[in-house]
Structure formats: structure tokens, C-alpha cells
Amino acid sequence: MTRISDAFAQARSSAFIPYVCAGDPDKGFTKELVKVLAGAGSDIIELGMPFSDPVADGPVIQQAMNRSLRAGFRSSDFFELVSDVRTDGVTQPIIVMTYYNPVLRMGVGTFCRRLAKAGANGILPVDLPPEESEELDAAATKHGLDIIRLIAPSTSDARIDYILSKARGFVYVVSVAGTTGARDRLPHSAVELLERVTSRTRLPAVLGFGISSPQHVREALSSGASGVVEGSKLISLYAGGLDDRRTALGSVRAHARQMKDATLNAE
């Protein structure tokens, strides 16, 4: 059992997984943000590596990545950040959401080795097809990292089976076609996709893209999800209040507690 699998086994009811863009607006704030989210009951932390062309992400996360890059955040800072939050006592599994270009530029083996040494537990390569993932799969396995796979609404049943055969830790079910971003309600297609995925695997199926309220959490879990990922709403909560970081972090803490509480009261 990997650390990520163990987190699902130990989570009371189901998992709340917040997404954080590393370095937005600077490394110090991200470190405090991760600690706040961990203390608010998050089961796993998804930490995004900023990239200049984030094609899978909507405006809120794109802006977060741009703030990070403009402030000078670099790949080496990412590994240091993971190591720092471990030193500061964050014990939850950490998943790295990244586009493949930074991994390839550094060298796949080097990237995975440094990631594992820093204290991360998994990689979500959002733009790397599993057919082209042999090198990353091998390096991740060597260093004890789970590879998290995405399944989109347009995915055929045959391809779902193939993706599941390559997934470890959990599988990330995308609720809508398109990019990340908070939405008013979950589409019925998300429920249908969850049913197609959960009937084919014992891996936890986590719903993301558009999750932004406790009601979304309850709907997702009642439809068969083992957890949810939330990113854009959390970023929106602090992005407009960075002149008062203590208050901004307090807003995130209160919302994260509501989201985690919803996983405990999903019936």
C-alpha cells in the first residue's frame, strides 16, 4: 500500500484534496497555505508546478501560475517548498500536478528522484498520454511515486480500461469537458462518468474540475466518488486579499473545513 492509498484507507468517509499553485504569489505564502489546508483536515495536498502554457487550466489557475512565474519561482524552488512543508510537520501525501515540459527539461529520472527525496508521493502529468508515459512510469516506480491518471467525459469505455491499467494511487475523474474552474453545479455527465469508472476499478475515483461548494462534495460522493479536488475556488478566496495575508489564509481555512466536513456528512 502506498502513502496515497493509505490516506484513502484512513480518511474518515472520503477525501478532500485541495489544489495549490506553488509560488503564488511567493514561496512563503504557499508554505503557509499548505500548512493551513493540512490543519483544516485535508487528506491529500495537490501542489501545482507553475508552467507558462497551462492548457488544461482555466483563468483563475492560469493567473496564479503567472503570478508565481513573474515572481521568479523556478523548478528548484518547488522541491525546496515540498521539503520545507515536510520539515514544518505536514504529513499528508503530496501530489505534484505538472505539465510534462518541466519534467522532460530536467530529465525524467532526475525529476522523480528529487521529488521523492523532497517528500512528494505522486505525480499527475496532465498533458502526457499513458501511451507515451513509459519512461515516467519506470522512474516513478523506482522512486516510490504513484502516477495519477485523468479520465475525461469524452473517454471511451475501452480507453477507460486502458487508463485504469496504468493508474496508481487513485484516478482523477474530470467532471466536465474543458478547463479547470469553479462552476455552479455538477453536470449529470459527471455522475455517468463516475459510474462508468467505479464499475471498472477498485482504485479510488476522485472528482475534480468545477468543485467549489459543500453541496458539490455531497453530490460527488453520493454519486460514487471517493473524494474531490478543489482548486479555483480556493485560489479565488485568497487572490483578492493578498494585502492582508492573515485574513486571506483565514478565509481559506474556514472554507476548507466546510469542504472536509461535507465529506463526513455526504448521506
Order of alpha helices (4+ residues) and beta strands (2+ residues): alpha-beta-alpha-beta-alpha-alpha-beta-alpha-alpha-beta-alpha-beta-beta-alpha-beta-alpha-beta-alpha-beta-alpha-alpha
